[in-house]
Amino acid sequence: MTARSRTRLTLGIAVLVIAVAAMVTGLIAAGTAVGIHAVVGQTGVLAQNLGVIDAPAPNSAVVVDGVEASVTAQGLPKTVEDLLLAAGADIDGLIRSSGTFVLLATPTQEGDAFLGIADPTLVTAYVANAPHAVAQRDASGTWRTIGVSGDATLAPPAGAVPWITSSAGRPAQVDADGLSGRSLVVMRPDAAPGVSAELRLEYRVADAPRALRTSAVTAAAGCLGGLALALLGAWLVVGPRRQGRHA
């Protein structure tokens, strides 16, 4: 094999590797588009009602631990899911990178609600010695609360804890991506006794139609570009070679 042939073979193999990478990128982009459409459709929002969390007076706060925002691509074709997994794609990561999770609390009583997410140690110190409730959602989707007695009075939550994220309003809403491993606190902004709010988790894809178009264009470009490179690489590896001159 001449030096020219070796160079051509090496170049052809490199082009084939790039072609495979481009086609895998296109495949992942196509899967992302299918996943976004399967989850949120054209509206860009998937809402899940989490039920009413309720802790009557004298409780001034409800603490929820061990919750995490997640969503599955219901309706994602099995063949697409299998291909994405075979390509090494992180489907959950693709969903998270395409949209955001938002937790909303709408009071079932007059006034606003407060939502806060913070480190569990800080939350424990904040509610210590004050009447509050600890809540857990069972398999049926119903919130079960256990009251914790105390004789202290909670200070209003704004500024009382270095919250990772917090909000007060009707509804109150916070970015729920940081829930994992942290505590969620539901209460009134003035820390008045009695807490009752309906929780809802939303997965939002900003400008879903544009996200779908972008993924589709990326998929087409990756697949077509990869195919063109694959043909070029194959020609470099096995295509006809120039014959050397003979005397």
HELIX and SHEET records of a PDB file:
HELIX    1   1 ALA A    3  VAL A   40  1                                  38    
HELIX    2   2 LYS A   78  ALA A   86  1                                   9    
HELIX    3   3 ILE A   91  SER A   98  1                                   8    
HELIX    4   4 PRO A  120  VAL A  127  1                                   8    
HELIX    5   5 ALA A  176  GLY A  178  5                                   3    
HELIX    6   6 ALA A  208  VAL A  238  1                                  31    
SHEET    1   A 4 VAL A  45  ALA A  55  0                                        
SHEET    2   A 4 VAL A 195  ARG A 204 -1                                        
SHEET    3   A 4 THR A 100  PRO A 107 -1                                        
SHEET    4   A 4 ALA A 172  ASP A 175 -1                                        
SHEET    1   B 6 TRP A 143  VAL A 148  0                                        
SHEET    2   B 6 HIS A 132  ARG A 137 -1                                        
SHEET    3   B 6 ALA A  61  VAL A  64  1                                        
SHEET    4   B 6 SER A 183  MET A 187 -1                                        
SHEET    5   B 6 ALA A 113  ALA A 118 -1                                        
SHEET    6   B 6 THR A 165  GLY A 169 -1                                        
END                                                                             
